[in-house]
């Protein structure tokens, strides 16, 4: 599982550097918010799932060394379509010092671990 898309990310960084792919080390915490059964099984529509119901997951993950980024975010699954999406910003919950020196974008700074681009 990668948390960055290197192809798009690497277009926005300083020459001679790239962002290292962040690889999942472990899931530190996960919780789910489930709609109440009364909402899911609305008597007006029988046993059909009501439209626009979602499951909301709050997750905290740690990336492998050398980044060791501790990242937190909310992902949502639409029960009707089965699609997943990230909502809000991904937060970084530990310090990253100057490891993201090659990027200016505030969102990428949280995710990027700069390494020299191989020639």
C-alpha positions in Angstrom: 0.0 0.0 0.0 1.4 3.3 -1.0 0.3 6.6 0.5 1.8 8.8 -2.2 1.4 8.8 -6.0 5.1 9.3 -7.0 4.3 10.1 -10.7 2.2 13.2 -9.9 4.1 14.2 -6.7 7.5 14.3 -8.4 6.3 16.9 -10.9 6.2 19.5 -8.1 9.6 19.1 -6.4 13.0 20.6 -6.8 15.3 19.3 -9.6 17.5 16.4 -8.5 15.1 15.1 -5.9 12.1 12.9 -5.7 9.6 11.8 -3.0 10.2 8.3 -1.7 7.2 6.0 -1.8 5.7 5.7 1.6 5.0 2.0 2.5 2.6 0.9 5.2 4.4 -0.4 8.3 1.4 -0.9 10.5 -2.1 0.3 11.3 -1.9 2.1 14.7 -5.6 2.8 15.1 -8.9 2.3 13.2 -12.5 3.1 14.1 -15.7 3.0 12.0 -18.9 5.0 12.2 -21.9 2.9 11.1 -25.3 4.2 10.4 -28.0 3.1 12.8 -29.9 0.0 11.8 -33.2 1.9 11.7 -31.7 4.2 9.0 -30.3 1.3 6.9 -33.5 -0.7 7.1 -36.0 2.1 6.6 -39.6 0.6 6.8 -40.6 2.9 3.9 -38.3 1.2 1.5 -38.3 -2.4 2.9 -34.9 -4.1 3.3 -33.2 -2.0 0.6 -30.3 0.2 1.7 -31.3 3.8 1.9 -29.6 6.1 -0.6 -26.5 8.0 0.4 -25.5 5.9 3.4 -21.8 5.7 4.1 -19.4 4.0 6.4 -16.8 6.4 7.8 -13.4 5.0 8.9 -10.9 7.0 10.9 -7.4 5.5 10.5 -3.9 6.2 11.8 -1.1 4.4 10.0 2.7 4.4 10.3 5.0 4.3 7.3 8.1 2.2 7.2 11.6 3.5 7.9 13.2 5.9 7.0 10.1 8.2 6.9 8.2 6.6 9.8 5.4 9.1 9.1 2.4 8.8 11.4 -0.6 9.7 9.2 -4.2 10.1 10.1 -7.2 10.5 7.9 -10.8 9.6 7.3 -11.9 7.4 4.4 -15.6 6.9 3.5 -17.3 4.0 1.7 -20.5 4.8 -0.2 -22.7 1.7 0.5 -24.7 2.1 -2.7 -21.8 2.4 -5.2 -19.1 0.6 -3.2 -16.7 3.5 -3.9 -14.1 4.7 -1.4 -12.9 8.3 -1.0 -10.6 10.3 1.4 -12.4 13.2 3.1 -10.7 16.2 4.5 -6.9 16.5 4.8 -4.5 13.8 5.7 -2.8 14.9 8.9 0.8 14.1 9.9 1.0 13.5 13.7 4.7 13.3 14.2 7.6 15.7 13.3 9.3 15.4 10.0 12.0 18.1 10.4 13.6 19.0 7.1 13.0 15.6 5.4 10.6 17.3 3.0 13.0 20.1 2.0 12.5 19.5 -1.7 8.8 20.5 -1.7 6.9 23.7 -1.1 3.3 22.5 -1.1 2.0 22.3 2.5 0.1 19.0 1.8 3.1 17.4 0.1 5.4 18.5 2.9 3.5 16.1 5.3 3.9 13.2 2.9 7.2 13.6 1.1 10.5 12.1 2.2 13.0 13.7 -0.2 15.7 11.5 -1.7 18.1 12.2 -4.5 16.8 11.3 -8.0 18.9 8.5 -9.5 20.5 9.4 -12.9 
